Amino acid sequence: MDSNNWRPNQSNEPTMDTSDWRSQLMPESRNRIVNKIMETLKKHLPVPGGTERLGEVQSIAQRFEEKIYAAATSQTDYLRKISMKMLTIETKSQNTIAANNMPSNQAGPSNNPSDQGL
């Protein structure tokens, strides 16, 4: 492969420059994403203490968004990572609810004669 034939894109179409994707993401978009993260956290995680604790939830949501924003390689990667994490939270929450609704065997062994061999 001859690397001397490489030329920059000279068309009017935008290039896939992933280094400046952060500058193209509007602050309002990030705020909406933080708010969505907060809603997911409030819905699936217990928040005892009422409104005093909402500040903590917002701080957690902001730190989470900032970490993903810093680690993402593109806007698509950023949105994918956030979506996957939110899906994980929802799935774990649903699994916890399902496990808590299962009948438990805390009654002890049965006095039923057919159970004695078990």
TORPA-4810 file (N, C-alpha, C, O; in nm, 3 decimals):
<nodes>
NODE_1_0.083_-0.117_0.000_0.000_0.000_0.000_0.088_0.123_0.000_0.179_0.135_0.082_M
NODE_2_0.063_0.214_-0.089_0.144_0.333_-0.104_0.089_0.445_-0.018_-0.020_0.496_-0.046_D
NODE_3_0.160_0.484_0.087_0.111_0.587_0.178_0.130_0.727_0.122_0.079_0.823_0.180_S
NODE_4_0.204_0.742_0.012_0.225_0.874_-0.047_0.101_0.926_-0.118_0.094_1.045_-0.150_N
NODE_5_0.003_0.842_-0.144_-0.117_0.884_-0.214_-0.225_0.935_-0.119_-0.334_0.969_-0.164_N
NODE_6_-0.196_0.941_0.007_-0.295_0.987_0.102_-0.314_1.137_0.088_-0.217_1.213_0.085_W
NODE_7_-0.441_1.179_0.079_-0.473_1.321_0.071_-0.587_1.350_0.167_-0.675_1.266_0.186_R
NODE_8_-0.587_1.467_0.228_-0.699_1.501_0.315_-0.829_1.510_0.236_-0.828_1.533_0.115_P
NODE_9_-0.937_1.491_0.304_-1.069_1.500_0.242_-1.092_1.643_0.195_-1.095_1.736_0.275_N
NODE_10_-1.109_1.660_0.065_-1.126_1.793_0.011_-1.270_1.821_-0.029_-1.298_1.925_-0.089_Q
NODE_11_-1.360_1.732_0.001_-1.500_1.754_-0.031_-1.562_1.843_0.076_-1.498_1.874_0.176_S
NODE_12_-1.684_1.882_0.055_-1.755_1.966_0.151_-1.821_1.884_0.261_-1.884_1.941_0.350_N
NODE_13_-1.810_1.753_0.257_-1.870_1.668_0.358_-1.785_1.670_0.485_-1.662_1.677_0.479_E
NODE_14_-1.851_1.664_0.601_-1.775_1.664_0.727_-1.693_1.536_0.741_-1.733_1.429_0.695_P
NODE_15_-1.579_1.551_0.804_-1.493_1.435_0.827_-1.524_1.376_0.963_-1.591_1.439_1.045_T
NODE_16_-1.476_1.255_0.986_-1.497_1.186_1.114_-1.382_1.220_1.208_-1.303_1.133_1.244_M
NODE_17_-1.372_1.345_1.247_-1.269_1.387_1.340_-1.322_1.368_1.481_-1.403_1.447_1.530_D
NODE_18_-1.277_1.263_1.547_-1.329_1.230_1.679_-1.265_1.313_1.790_-1.312_1.309_1.904_T
NODE_19_-1.161_1.388_1.759_-1.095_1.465_1.863_-1.177_1.585_1.909_-1.160_1.630_2.022_S
NODE_20_-1.264_1.637_1.825_-1.340_1.755_1.865_-1.488_1.725_1.889_-1.569_1.818_1.889_D
NODE_21_-1.524_1.601_1.910_-1.664_1.568_1.931_-1.718_1.634_2.057_-1.836_1.668_2.064_W
NODE_22_-1.632_1.654_2.158_-1.676_1.715_2.283_-1.716_1.861_2.262_-1.811_1.909_2.325_R
NODE_23_-1.645_1.931_2.175_-1.679_2.071_2.151_-1.811_2.084_2.075_-1.873_2.191_2.077_S
NODE_24_-1.853_1.980_2.008_-1.978_1.983_1.933_-2.098_1.944_2.018_-2.212_1.965_1.976_Q
NODE_25_-2.075_1.888_2.135_-2.183_1.847_2.223_-2.226_1.966_2.308_-2.146_2.020_2.385_L
NODE_26_-2.348_2.007_2.294_-2.399_2.124_2.365_-2.412_2.097_2.516_-2.448_1.987_2.556_M
NODE_27_-2.383_2.199_2.597_-2.399_2.182_2.743_-2.541_2.142_2.783_-2.561_2.068_2.879_P
NODE_28_-2.642_2.191_2.708_-2.780_2.153_2.738_-2.800_2.003_2.722_-2.875_1.941_2.797_E
NODE_29_-2.732_1.945_2.624_-2.742_1.800_2.602_-2.685_1.725_2.720_-2.744_1.626_2.766_S
NODE_30_-2.572_1.770_2.770_-2.512_1.705_2.886_-2.602_1.720_3.008_-2.615_1.625_3.086_R
NODE_31_-2.663_1.836_3.026_-2.754_1.856_3.140_-2.875_1.764_3.129_-2.919_1.708_3.230_N
NODE_32_-2.929_1.747_3.008_-3.042_1.656_2.991_-3.000_1.514_3.024_-3.077_1.439_3.084_R
NODE_33_-2.881_1.475_2.985_-2.833_1.340_3.012_-2.815_1.321_3.163_-2.852_1.216_3.216_I
NODE_34_-2.760_1.419_3.232_-2.745_1.411_3.378_-2.882_1.397_3.443_-2.899_1.319_3.536_V
NODE_35_-2.981_1.473_3.394_-3.117_1.463_3.448_-3.177_1.325_3.424_-3.246_1.272_3.511_N
NODE_36_-3.152_1.266_3.307_-3.201_1.130_3.279_-3.134_1.030_3.372_-3.200_0.938_3.423_K
NODE_37_-3.005_1.046_3.394_-2.932_0.958_3.486_-2.993_0.969_3.626_-3.015_0.869_3.693_I
NODE_38_-3.021_1.093_3.669_-3.082_1.115_3.801_-3.217_1.047_3.811_-3.246_0.982_3.911_M
NODE_39_-3.299_1.060_3.708_-3.431_0.997_3.710_-3.418_0.845_3.720_-3.493_0.781_3.794_E
NODE_40_-3.324_0.789_3.647_-3.303_0.643_3.654_-3.257_0.603_3.793_-3.306_0.505_3.849_T
NODE_41_-3.164_0.678_3.850_-3.115_0.646_3.984_-3.227_0.658_4.087_-3.241_0.571_4.173_L
NODE_42_-3.306_0.764_4.079_-3.416_0.782_4.175_-3.521_0.672_4.162_-3.580_0.630_4.261_K
NODE_43_-3.543_0.626_4.040_-3.645_0.525_4.016_-3.601_0.388_4.065_-3.683_0.310_4.114_K
NODE_44_-3.473_0.358_4.054_-3.426_0.222_4.080_-3.342_0.206_4.206_-3.314_0.094_4.247_H
NODE_45_-3.304_0.315_4.266_-3.226_0.306_4.389_-3.301_0.377_4.500_-3.351_0.488_4.480_L
NODE_46_-3.311_0.317_4.617_-3.381_0.385_4.726_-3.304_0.509_4.769_-3.182_0.506_4.784_P
NODE_47_-3.377_0.618_4.790_-3.315_0.742_4.832_-3.379_0.784_4.965_-3.472_0.865_4.966_V
NODE_48_-3.329_0.728_5.076_-3.384_0.768_5.206_-3.343_0.910_5.240_-3.238_0.957_5.195_P
NODE_49_-3.425_0.979_5.317_-3.389_1.113_5.359_-3.455_1.222_5.278_-3.435_1.340_5.307_G
NODE_50_-3.532_1.187_5.177_-3.608_1.285_5.101_-3.523_1.381_5.021_-3.426_1.341_4.957_G
NODE_51_-3.561_1.509_5.025_-3.500_1.608_4.937_-3.355_1.638_4.971_-3.279_1.680_4.884_T
NODE_52_-3.314_1.616_5.098_-3.174_1.641_5.133_-3.081_1.549_5.053_-2.970_1.588_5.017_E
NODE_53_-3.129_1.429_5.028_-3.045_1.330_4.960_-3.045_1.348_4.808_-2.961_1.291_4.739_R
NODE_54_-3.138_1.427_4.755_-3.142_1.448_4.610_-3.016_1.516_4.560_-2.972_1.492_4.448_L
NODE_55_-2.957_1.601_4.642_-2.829_1.665_4.606_-2.720_1.561_4.587_-2.635_1.574_4.499_G
NODE_56_-2.722_1.458_4.671_-2.624_1.351_4.658_-2.646_1.273_4.529_-2.551_1.237_4.460_E
NODE_57_-2.773_1.246_4.497_-2.805_1.174_4.374_-2.760_1.255_4.253_-2.705_1.200_4.158_V
NODE_58_-2.782_1.387_4.257_-2.739_1.472_4.146_-2.587_1.471_4.134_-2.534_1.468_4.023_Q
NODE_59_-2.518_1.475_4.246_-2.372_1.471_4.244_-2.321_1.340_4.185_-2.226_1.339_4.108_S
NODE_60_-2.384_1.230_4.222_-2.347_1.099_4.168_-2.370_1.097_4.017_-2.285_1.050_3.941_I
NODE_61_-2.485_1.149_3.973_-2.517_1.151_3.830_-2.417_1.237_3.753_-2.374_1.199_3.644_A
NODE_62_-2.380_1.351_3.808_-2.284_1.439_3.741_-2.146_1.375_3.731_-2.082_1.382_3.626_Q
NODE_63_-2.101_1.314_3.840_-1.969_1.248_3.837_-1.968_1.133_3.737_-1.871_1.114_3.664_R
NODE_64_-2.076_1.057_3.737_-2.088_0.944_3.643_-2.080_0.995_3.499_-2.007_0.939_3.417_F
NODE_65_-2.156_1.101_3.468_-2.157_1.156_3.332_-2.020_1.209_3.296_-1.973_1.189_3.184_E
NODE_66_-1.954_1.277_3.388_-1.822_1.334_3.361_-1.718_1.225_3.331_-1.634_1.241_3.243_E
NODE_67_-1.725_1.115_3.406_-1.630_1.005_3.382_-1.649_0.945_3.244_-1.552_0.918_3.173_K
NODE_68_-1.773_0.925_3.205_-1.799_0.867_3.074_-1.763_0.968_2.965_-1.708_0.930_2.862_I
NODE_69_-1.793_1.095_2.987_-1.759_1.201_2.892_-1.608_1.204_2.867_-1.564_1.217_2.753_Y
NODE_70_-1.531_1.191_2.974_-1.386_1.195_2.962_-1.329_1.070_2.896_-1.229_1.077_2.825_A
NODE_71_-1.393_0.956_2.918_-1.340_0.829_2.866_-1.386_0.797_2.725_-1.322_0.718_2.655_A
NODE_72_-1.497_0.857_2.682_-1.554_0.822_2.552_-1.465_0.870_2.438_-1.399_0.973_2.448_A
NODE_73_-1.465_0.794_2.330_-1.384_0.827_2.213_-1.462_0.903_2.108_-1.404_0.962_2.017_T
NODE_74_-1.595_0.903_2.120_-1.680_0.975_2.025_-1.815_0.998_2.092_-1.843_0.945_2.199_S
NODE_75_-1.898_1.078_2.027_-2.031_1.102_2.083_-2.112_0.973_2.084_-2.188_0.948_2.177_Q
NODE_76_-2.094_0.893_1.982_-2.164_0.764_1.977_-2.119_0.675_2.092_-2.202_0.611_2.157_T
NODE_77_-1.989_0.672_2.117_-1.935_0.592_2.227_-1.988_0.644_2.361_-2.023_0.566_2.449_D
NODE_78_-1.993_0.775_2.376_-2.044_0.840_2.497_-2.189_0.798_2.523_-2.223_0.756_2.634_Y
NODE_79_-2.273_0.810_2.423_-2.414_0.776_2.439_-2.433_0.626_2.461_-2.519_0.584_2.539_L
NODE_80_-2.352_0.545_2.393_-2.362_0.400_2.409_-2.325_0.358_2.551_-2.394_0.276_2.612_R
NODE_81_-2.217_0.414_2.603_-2.174_0.378_2.738_-2.276_0.419_2.843_-2.303_0.344_2.937_K
NODE_82_-2.334_0.536_2.828_-2.436_0.581_2.923_-2.559_0.492_2.912_-2.615_0.450_3.013_I
NODE_83_-2.601_0.463_2.790_-2.719_0.377_2.771_-2.698_0.239_2.831_-2.788_0.184_2.894_S
NODE_84_-2.581_0.182_2.810_-2.552_0.049_2.863_-2.553_0.051_3.016_-2.604_-0.043_3.078_M
NODE_85_-2.499_0.154_3.076_-2.497_0.162_3.223_-2.639_0.179_3.278_-2.673_0.117_3.379_K
NODE_86_-2.720_0.261_3.213_-2.858_0.279_3.257_-2.936_0.148_3.243_-3.017_0.114_3.329_M
NODE_87_-2.912_0.076_3.135_-2.977_-0.053_3.116_-2.934_-0.152_3.223_-3.016_-0.229_3.273_L
NODE_88_-2.807_-0.150_3.259_-2.757_-0.237_3.365_-2.825_-0.206_3.498_-2.864_-0.297_3.571_T
NODE_89_-2.840_-0.078_3.529_-2.906_-0.038_3.654_-3.050_-0.087_3.654_-3.097_-0.142_3.753_I
NODE_90_-3.120_-0.067_3.542_-3.260_-0.111_3.534_-3.272_-0.262_3.544_-3.362_-0.313_3.611_E
NODE_91_-3.183_-0.335_3.479_-3.187_-0.481_3.482_-3.159_-0.533_3.622_-3.229_-0.621_3.670_T
NODE_92_-3.057_-0.479_3.687_-3.026_-0.522_3.823_-3.141_-0.491_3.918_-3.172_-0.570_4.007_K
NODE_93_-3.203_-0.376_3.900_-3.316_-0.339_3.984_-3.432_-0.435_3.964_-3.495_-0.477_4.061_S
NODE_94_-3.462_-0.470_3.840_-3.571_-0.563_3.811_-3.540_-0.701_3.867_-3.629_-0.769_3.919_Q
NODE_95_-3.414_-0.745_3.857_-3.376_-0.875_3.912_-3.389_-0.876_4.064_-3.429_-0.977_4.121_N
NODE_96_-3.355_-0.766_4.129_-3.367_-0.756_4.274_-3.514_-0.762_4.315_-3.549_-0.829_4.412_T
NODE_97_-3.598_-0.690_4.243_-3.742_-0.691_4.273_-3.798_-0.832_4.255_-3.875_-0.879_4.338_I
NODE_98_-3.759_-0.899_4.146_-3.807_-1.034_4.120_-3.761_-1.130_4.229_-3.837_-1.215_4.274_A
NODE_99_-3.636_-1.116_4.274_-3.583_-1.204_4.379_-3.654_-1.179_4.511_-3.677_-1.272_4.588_A
NODE_100_-3.688_-1.054_4.538_-3.757_-1.021_4.663_-3.902_-1.068_4.662_-3.960_-1.089_4.768_N
NODE_101_-3.961_-1.086_4.545_-4.099_-1.131_4.535_-4.112_-1.283_4.529_-4.223_-1.336_4.531_N
NODE_102_-4.000_-1.354_4.522_-4.003_-1.501_4.518_-4.037_-1.552_4.658_-3.989_-1.496_4.757_M
NODE_103_-4.117_-1.656_4.668_-4.145_-1.713_4.800_-4.018_-1.774_4.859_-3.941_-1.840_4.789_P
NODE_104_-4.000_-1.751_4.986_-3.880_-1.805_5.050_-3.912_-1.937_5.119_-4.028_-1.966_5.148_S
NODE_105_-3.809_-2.015_5.146_-3.824_-2.145_5.214_-3.778_-2.131_5.358_-3.704_-2.216_5.408_N
NODE_106_-3.820_-2.026_5.424_-3.776_-2.003_5.560_-3.863_-2.074_5.663_-3.837_-2.063_5.783_Q
NODE_107_-3.962_-2.145_5.620_-4.052_-2.212_5.714_-3.987_-2.335_5.775_-4.040_-2.389_5.873_A
NODE_108_-3.877_-2.380_5.724_-3.810_-2.496_5.778_-3.857_-2.624_5.711_-3.936_-2.619_5.617_G
NODE_109_-3.808_-2.738_5.757_-3.845_-2.865_5.694_-3.991_-2.898_5.717_-4.050_-2.860_5.819_P
NODE_110_-4.048_-2.966_5.625_-4.189_-3.004_5.631_-4.207_-3.129_5.715_-4.116_-3.213_5.723_S
NODE_111_-4.321_-3.142_5.777_-4.354_-3.263_5.852_-4.420_-3.365_5.763_-4.465_-3.469_5.812_N
NODE_112_-4.428_-3.340_5.638_-4.491_-3.429_5.542_-4.404_-3.553_5.526_-4.286_-3.540_5.495_N
NODE_113_-4.458_-3.673_5.546_-4.379_-3.797_5.535_-4.313_-3.815_5.400_-4.207_-3.879_5.392_P
NODE_114_-4.370_-3.762_5.293_-4.307_-3.780_5.161_-4.180_-3.697_5.148_-4.101_-3.723_5.057_S
NODE_115_-4.157_-3.597_5.235_-4.040_-3.512_5.227_-3.924_-3.567_5.309_-3.814_-3.512_5.302_D
NODE_116_-3.942_-3.673_5.387_-3.839_-3.716_5.479_-3.718_-3.773_5.409_-3.608_-3.771_5.465_Q
NODE_117_-3.732_-3.824_5.290_-3.617_-3.880_5.220_-3.535_-3.774_5.150_-3.427_-3.804_5.099_G
NODE_118_-3.582_-3.650_5.146_-3.511_-3.543_5.075_-3.407_-3.486_5.159_-3.336_-3.394_5.117_L
</nodes>
